[in-house]
Amino acid sequence: MFKLALQDGHNRKVSYVRISVTDRCNLRCVYCSEPTFSDNHHDQILSYEEIVRLVRVLVTLGVDKVRLTGGEPLVRRHIDSLISSLNGIDGVNDISLTTNGVLLEKLADSLRTAGLRRINISLDTLDRKRFKEITGRDYFDQVRAGIEAALAVGFDPVKINIVVMRGVNDDELLDFAALTLKSPIHVRFIEYMPIGASSTWSGDKVVTGAQMLEQISENFGELEPVLAESGGPARLYRLPGAPGRIGVITAMSNHFCATCNRIRVTADGLLRPCLLSDNEYDLKKVLRSGGDFAEIGELVRRAVASKSAEHEMACNIERKCARMMSTIGG
């Protein structure tokens, strides 16, 4: 398929889109959501048909990697049918999904059959009591069962994402790192980012990637750097003899804006060129007003052209991300 490269004003090629399929979730994580979620009706979020149409346009612009997010994507019915449709688009080379894992045990096999190959599971603690404190729900056993199911049906890799917060879960770094010694899991430690106008974020809760790696190496020995196959934001390492991997994502202390190749689409159809900016473009309006491929593509190009060189925190500008992560798409 002939593709026109989607490139921003800083010579970065965009080849990756993260699409939120719902702003609803079955957890209430302290750093992610408001006490009550969006009350968007079903017709206010993009339909599966609209998502497929959008991806078909994006593929003609050079996008070949799609990640489905939420809210919690597995709470939306028939998510496997969407994956199957996306998997059938010529030019889509990679489909992945981020989930909290609560519903994964019963859906893992159907997701794999539909064409999903990679999965990220958000889990910020290995302690059941703390899990309930962070998420507001007592679903720890379901998440652990979901991880085991993902491994059993052959997802490769299975990634576990941990948002590290000082005084909340930073004492579990070694426990998470140890998981990579037992199975081929990729454990990814993420610096705590200031997302949401009423976020509980504060600078003193940030544990930097360097601090995380220092603690892990002091206890397990020297970490071996691993070349990232996906070109993603994580710097990857391996413990001696470990089948799994350890990654750190340093959006705060050592940002990766210069190599950013992604855009995001919210569940209600807004295109965000940067996670940490509320600069948005209304794709849903164009999709529902009968816009053809050229009109949709032109809006996408305009949005991509507006991508800043760095996110606001990298520029020491007051943060401008008012939306909560649950409404953006994690």
C-alpha positions as CSV (number, residue, x, y, z in Angstrom):
1,M,0.0,0.0,0.0
2,F,1.3,3.4,-0.9
3,K,1.8,5.6,2.1
4,L,2.4,9.3,2.5
5,A,4.7,9.8,5.5
6,L,3.0,11.6,8.4
7,Q,5.6,14.0,9.7
8,D,5.5,16.8,12.2
9,G,7.3,20.2,12.1
10,H,10.3,18.7,13.9
11,N,11.0,16.0,11.4
12,R,9.5,13.2,13.5
13,K,7.5,10.6,11.6
14,V,4.3,9.5,13.3
15,S,3.6,5.8,12.9
16,Y,1.7,4.9,16.1
17,V,-1.8,5.7,17.3
18,R,-3.3,5.0,20.7
19,I,-7.1,4.8,20.6
20,S,-9.3,4.9,23.6
21,V,-12.4,2.8,23.0
22,T,-14.1,3.9,26.2
23,D,-13.8,6.3,29.1
24,R,-15.4,3.9,31.5
25,C,-13.5,1.8,33.9
26,N,-14.1,-0.9,36.6
27,L,-11.4,0.6,38.9
28,R,-11.0,4.0,40.5
29,C,-7.2,4.5,40.7
30,V,-6.2,7.5,42.7
31,Y,-3.9,9.0,40.1
32,C,-6.1,8.3,37.1
33,S,-9.7,9.1,37.6
34,E,-12.2,11.5,39.3
35,P,-14.5,10.0,42.0
36,T,-17.1,9.7,39.3
37,F,-16.3,8.9,35.7
38,S,-17.6,10.6,32.5
39,D,-21.3,10.2,31.9
40,N,-20.8,10.0,28.1
41,H,-23.6,8.0,26.4
42,H,-22.6,5.2,24.0
43,D,-23.4,7.4,21.0
44,Q,-21.0,10.1,22.2
45,I,-18.0,7.8,21.8
46,L,-16.6,6.5,18.6
47,S,-18.3,3.4,17.2
48,Y,-16.2,0.5,16.1
49,E,-17.0,1.3,12.5
50,E,-15.7,4.9,13.0
51,I,-12.5,3.6,14.6
52,V,-11.9,1.2,11.7
53,R,-12.6,3.9,9.2
54,L,-10.1,6.2,11.0
55,V,-7.4,3.6,11.1
56,R,-7.8,3.0,7.4
57,V,-7.1,6.6,6.8
58,L,-4.2,6.6,9.2
59,V,-2.6,3.6,7.5
60,T,-2.5,5.6,4.2
61,L,-0.5,8.3,6.1
62,G,2.1,5.8,7.4
63,V,0.6,4.7,10.7
64,D,1.1,0.9,11.1
65,K,0.9,0.4,14.9
66,V,-2.3,0.6,16.9
67,R,-2.8,0.3,20.7
68,L,-6.3,0.1,22.2
69,T,-6.8,1.7,25.6
70,G,-9.5,3.1,27.8
71,G,-10.7,3.8,30.5
72,E,-10.6,0.0,30.6
73,P,-11.0,-1.3,27.0
74,L,-12.2,-4.8,28.2
75,V,-15.4,-3.3,29.7
76,R,-16.6,-2.4,26.1
77,R,-18.6,-5.3,24.6
78,H,-17.2,-7.3,21.7
79,I,-13.7,-5.7,21.8
80,D,-12.5,-8.8,20.1
81,S,-14.5,-8.0,17.0
82,L,-12.8,-4.6,16.8
83,I,-9.4,-6.2,17.1
84,S,-10.4,-8.7,14.3
85,S,-11.5,-5.9,12.0
86,L,-8.3,-3.9,12.7
87,N,-6.2,-7.0,12.1
88,G,-7.8,-7.3,8.7
89,I,-6.6,-3.8,7.5
90,D,-3.7,-4.1,5.1
91,G,-0.9,-2.0,6.5
92,V,-1.6,-2.5,10.2
93,N,1.5,-4.4,11.4
94,D,1.0,-4.3,15.1
95,I,-2.1,-4.3,17.4
96,S,-1.7,-4.1,21.2
97,L,-3.9,-3.3,24.2
98,T,-3.5,-1.8,27.6
99,T,-5.7,-3.2,30.3
100,N,-6.0,-3.3,34.1
101,G,-6.4,-7.1,33.8
102,V,-9.6,-7.4,35.8
103,L,-11.5,-9.1,33.0
104,L,-8.5,-10.6,31.2
105,E,-8.8,-14.1,32.5
106,K,-12.0,-14.8,30.6
107,L,-11.2,-12.8,27.5
108,A,-7.5,-13.7,26.9
109,D,-8.2,-16.5,24.6
110,S,-10.7,-14.6,22.4
111,L,-8.4,-11.6,22.2
112,R,-5.5,-13.8,21.1
113,T,-7.7,-15.5,18.5
114,A,-8.9,-12.1,17.2
115,G,-5.3,-11.2,16.3
116,L,-4.0,-9.4,19.4
117,R,-0.4,-10.4,20.1
118,R,0.9,-8.0,22.8
119,I,-0.7,-6.8,26.0
120,N,0.2,-4.4,28.8
121,I,-1.3,-4.9,32.2
122,S,-1.4,-2.0,34.7
123,L,-0.6,-3.2,38.2
124,D,0.9,-0.8,40.8
125,T,1.2,-3.2,43.8
126,L,1.6,-6.9,44.6
127,D,-0.1,-6.4,47.9
128,R,-3.9,-7.1,48.0
129,K,-4.7,-4.5,50.7
130,R,-2.7,-1.9,49.0
131,F,-4.3,-2.8,45.7
132,K,-7.7,-1.9,47.1
133,E,-6.3,1.4,48.5
134,I,-4.9,2.4,45.2
135,T,-7.7,1.2,42.9
136,G,-10.7,1.5,45.2
137,R,-11.7,-2.1,44.3
138,D,-10.8,-5.6,45.7
139,Y,-9.9,-7.2,42.4
140,F,-6.3,-8.2,43.0
141,D,-6.9,-12.0,42.5
142,Q,-8.7,-11.3,39.2
143,V,-5.7,-9.3,37.9
144,R,-3.2,-12.0,38.9
145,A,-5.3,-14.6,37.2
146,G,-5.5,-12.4,34.1
147,I,-1.7,-12.2,34.0
148,E,-1.4,-16.0,34.2
149,A,-4.0,-16.4,31.4
150,A,-2.2,-13.9,29.2
151,L,1.0,-16.0,29.6
152,A,-0.8,-19.2,29.0
153,V,-2.4,-18.3,25.7
154,G,0.8,-17.0,24.3
155,F,0.9,-13.2,24.4
156,D,4.5,-12.1,23.8
157,P,5.4,-10.0,25.5
158,V,3.2,-9.6,28.5
159,K,4.1,-6.3,30.0
160,I,3.3,-5.1,33.5
161,N,3.2,-1.3,34.0
162,I,3.8,0.2,37.4
163,V,3.4,3.9,38.1
164,V,6.0,4.4,40.9
165,M,4.9,6.8,43.6
166,R,7.1,7.7,46.6
167,G,5.5,6.8,49.8
168,V,2.9,4.7,48.1
169,N,4.5,1.8,46.3
170,D,8.2,2.6,45.8
171,D,9.0,0.0,48.5
172,E,7.9,-2.7,46.0
173,L,10.4,-2.1,43.3
174,L,12.4,-5.2,44.2
175,D,9.4,-7.4,44.4
176,F,8.3,-6.4,40.9
177,A,11.8,-6.7,39.5
178,A,12.0,-10.3,40.9
179,L,9.0,-11.3,38.7
180,T,11.3,-11.1,35.7
181,L,13.5,-13.9,37.2
182,K,10.5,-16.3,37.2
183,S,8.8,-15.7,33.8
184,P,9.2,-13.9,30.5
185,I,7.4,-10.8,31.8
186,H,8.4,-7.3,30.9
187,V,8.1,-5.2,34.1
188,R,8.0,-1.4,33.2
189,F,8.5,1.2,35.9
190,I,6.9,4.5,35.0
191,E,7.7,7.9,36.5
192,Y,4.6,9.6,38.1
193,M,3.3,12.2,35.7
194,P,1.2,15.3,36.5
195,I,-2.0,14.5,34.6
196,G,-5.4,16.0,35.4
197,A,-6.4,19.4,36.7
198,S,-7.3,17.9,40.1
199,S,-4.5,15.3,40.1
200,T,-3.0,14.2,43.4
201,W,0.4,14.6,41.8
202,S,3.2,16.4,43.5
203,G,6.9,16.6,42.7
204,D,8.0,15.0,45.9
205,K,6.2,11.8,44.9
206,V,8.3,11.3,41.8
207,V,10.9,8.5,41.9
208,T,13.2,9.0,38.9
209,G,14.2,6.2,36.6
210,A,17.8,6.5,37.7
211,Q,16.8,6.1,41.4
212,M,14.8,3.0,40.5
213,L,17.6,1.4,38.5
214,E,20.1,2.2,41.3
215,Q,18.0,0.4,43.9
216,I,17.4,-2.6,41.7
217,S,21.1,-3.0,40.7
218,E,22.2,-2.6,44.3
219,N,20.1,-5.6,45.3
220,F,20.2,-7.9,42.2
221,G,23.6,-7.1,40.6
222,E,24.5,-5.1,37.5
223,L,21.7,-4.7,35.0
224,E,22.4,-5.7,31.4
225,P,21.1,-3.2,28.8
226,V,18.7,-4.7,26.2
227,L,18.0,-3.2,22.8
228,A,14.4,-2.2,22.5
229,E,12.8,-4.1,19.6
230,S,9.7,-1.9,19.4
231,G,11.4,1.5,19.5
232,G,9.1,2.5,22.4
233,P,9.9,4.9,25.2
234,A,11.2,2.3,27.7
235,R,14.9,1.8,28.3
236,L,15.2,-2.0,28.8
237,Y,17.4,-4.1,31.0
238,R,17.8,-7.7,32.1
239,L,18.7,-9.1,35.5
240,P,21.5,-11.8,35.3
241,G,19.9,-15.0,34.1
242,A,16.4,-13.5,33.9
243,P,13.9,-14.6,31.2
244,G,12.0,-11.3,31.6
245,R,12.9,-7.7,31.1
246,I,12.9,-4.5,33.2
247,G,12.1,-1.2,31.6
248,V,12.0,2.4,32.9
249,I,9.9,5.1,31.3
250,T,11.3,8.5,32.3
251,A,8.8,11.1,31.0
252,M,9.7,13.5,33.8
253,S,13.4,13.2,34.5
254,N,14.7,12.3,31.0
255,H,11.9,12.8,28.4
256,F,11.9,11.1,25.0
257,C,10.0,13.8,23.1
258,A,12.7,13.9,20.4
259,T,11.8,10.4,19.3
260,C,8.0,10.6,19.9
261,N,6.2,8.9,17.1
262,R,2.6,8.8,18.5
263,I,-0.7,10.5,18.5
264,R,-3.7,9.7,20.7
265,V,-7.5,9.6,20.0
266,T,-9.8,9.9,23.0
267,A,-13.0,7.8,23.3
268,D,-15.1,10.8,22.4
269,G,-13.1,11.3,19.1
270,L,-10.6,14.0,19.9
271,L,-7.1,13.7,18.5
272,R,-4.3,14.7,20.9
273,P,-0.9,15.2,19.4
274,C,0.7,15.2,22.8
275,L,-0.4,13.3,26.0
276,L,0.6,16.2,28.3
277,S,-1.2,19.0,26.4
278,D,-4.9,19.6,26.0
279,N,-4.4,20.7,22.4
280,E,-7.1,18.6,20.6
281,Y,-8.7,18.2,17.2
282,D,-12.3,17.0,16.7
283,L,-12.1,13.9,14.5
284,K,-15.6,12.7,15.5
285,K,-17.1,15.8,14.0
286,V,-15.5,15.2,10.6
287,L,-16.2,11.4,10.8
288,R,-19.9,12.0,11.5
289,S,-20.4,14.9,9.0
290,G,-19.5,12.6,6.1
291,G,-15.9,13.7,5.7
292,D,-14.1,11.6,3.1
293,F,-10.6,10.1,3.5
294,A,-9.0,13.3,2.3
295,E,-10.8,15.5,4.8
296,I,-10.0,13.2,7.7
297,G,-6.4,12.9,6.6
298,E,-6.1,16.7,6.3
299,L,-7.2,17.1,9.9
300,V,-4.8,14.5,11.1
301,R,-2.0,16.2,9.2
302,R,-2.9,19.6,10.7
303,A,-2.9,18.1,14.2
304,V,0.4,16.3,13.7
305,A,2.0,19.5,12.4
306,S,1.0,21.2,15.7
307,K,3.1,18.8,17.8
308,S,5.5,20.7,20.0
309,A,9.1,19.9,20.2
310,E,8.8,18.9,23.9
311,H,6.0,18.5,26.4
312,E,5.3,21.4,28.8
313,M,7.1,19.8,31.7
314,A,10.2,19.5,29.7
315,C,10.0,23.2,28.9
316,N,9.4,24.2,32.5
317,I,6.0,25.5,31.5
318,E,3.0,25.2,33.8
319,R,1.3,22.0,33.0
320,K,-1.7,22.2,30.7
321,C,-3.1,18.6,30.9
322,A,-6.5,19.2,32.5
323,R,-8.1,15.9,31.4
324,M,-7.7,12.9,33.7
325,M,-5.9,9.9,32.3
326,S,-9.1,7.9,32.3
327,T,-10.6,10.3,29.7
328,I,-7.5,10.5,27.6
329,G,-6.6,6.9,27.1
330,G,-3.7,5.4,29.0
